[in-house]
Structure formats: structure tokens, C-alpha cells
Amino acid sequence: MLLRRILTIFTLATIAAAATTTPVMAAPVGEVGTMATTCNKWISYNGADVPAYGSSVNCSLRRGNVNSAVFQLQVTMNVCYEWTLRSKGVYPLTADSNFGPTTEKALRAVQAAESIPADGVYGPYTRSAIYHQRSNGGVPCLQVP
């Protein structure tokens, strides 16, 4: 009986030690691992309307966010990626400021169309890879750095 208890304690201690020394996997390529501030509005940036936080465009959006930055991302995807969204059955994307499952599906489709990791998260990497709605007429969409 005593031996069984000692073996149980030893086994549990071994499992606990292994759990604390298991290496943490790096985030996949893309924006899932970004620690950027959540975008909460949009600004005109290099001629395009881009999600931002304050005056910074180095921010992120993901499922669950509800604000005007999400609204601008939804409008941008409708304007600049109509064909892509149609092919996925999400056009027109409702511009309701709510980053829900349909917006995530649309963003994944846009990311795939631009040959970047389709993680469904908008951040600096996606911002520089996709086209955005232009602020002042002319060509309707452009890329920004």
C-alpha cells in the first residue's frame, strides 16, 4: 500500500515536471501571434482608408471586435475584393462593424487571394499585403505600406 502511494506520487511528480518543461510552439506565420493593439477607428493613410488605433496603423482586428475599424475593413473588402467575396458566397459583406464569422471568412478569402497566410486576423502584415479603399476618388483601391 505504501509502495503504491509512493509510485503514484512519483508518477504525478514526473507528469508535472514534464508539463512545465514542454517547449511552447511558436505562433504560425501570419498574424495570429501579433501583439498589436486592437484597431478602434479608421484613418486616411497614404491615400487609403485604413483601420487604426489613434494615429497608428500598426494594430489588429479579429473575431469579436466591434468598432468603426471593423466597419472600414468590411467596406474595403466589399469595394476591393468583390469577386473574391462572391466566390466565397459572402458578397456583399454586411458592413455592420461586427467582426463575426462572416467577416473572418471574408478576410481569410482576401488573405488567400493575396497569397498570404489566411489566419483571419487583420494586422500590419495583412495591411501591407491587401488593397484598401482609396480615400479620395480615382482608382478605387490601393496598397499601403
C-alpha positions, 0 to 999 in steps of 0.5 A, spaced: 500 500 500 505 504 501 509 502 495 503 504 491 502 511 494 509 512 493 509 510 485 503 514 484 506 520 487 512 519 483 508 518 477 504 525 478 511 528 480 514 526 473 507 528 469 508 535 472 515 536 471 514 534 464 508 539 463 512 545 465 518 543 461 514 542 454 517 547 449 511 552 447 510 552 439 511 558 436 505 562 433 504 560 425 506 565 420 501 570 419 498 574 424 495 570 429 501 571 434 501 579 433 501 583 439 498 589 436 493 593 439 486 592 437 484 597 431 478 602 434 477 607 428 479 608 421 484 613 418 486 616 411 493 613 410 497 614 404 491 615 400 487 609 403 482 608 408 485 604 413 483 601 420 487 604 426 488 605 433 489 613 434 494 615 429 497 608 428 496 603 423 500 598 426 494 594 430 489 588 429 482 586 428 479 579 429 473 575 431 469 579 436 471 586 435 466 591 434 468 598 432 468 603 426 475 599 424 471 593 423 466 597 419 472 600 414 475 593 413 468 590 411 467 596 406 474 595 403 473 588 402 466 589 399 469 595 394 476 591 393 475 584 393 468 583 390 469 577 386 473 574 391 467 575 396 462 572 391 466 566 390 466 565 397 458 566 397 459 572 402 458 578 397 456 583 399 459 583 406 454 586 411 458 592 413 455 592 420 462 593 424 461 586 427 467 582 426 463 575 426 464 569 422 462 572 416 467 577 416 473 572 418 471 568 412 471 574 408 478 576 410 481 569 410 478 569 402 482 576 401 488 573 405 488 567 400 487 571 394 493 575 396 497 569 397 498 570 404 497 566 410 489 566 411 489 566 419 483 571 419 486 576 423 487 583 420 494 586 422 500 590 419 502 584 415 495 583 412 495 591 411 501 591 407 499 585 403 491 587 401 488 593 397 484 598 401 479 603 399 482 609 396 480 615 400 479 620 395 476 618 388 480 615 382 482 608 382 478 605 387 483 601 391 490 601 393 496 598 397 499 601 403 505 600 406 
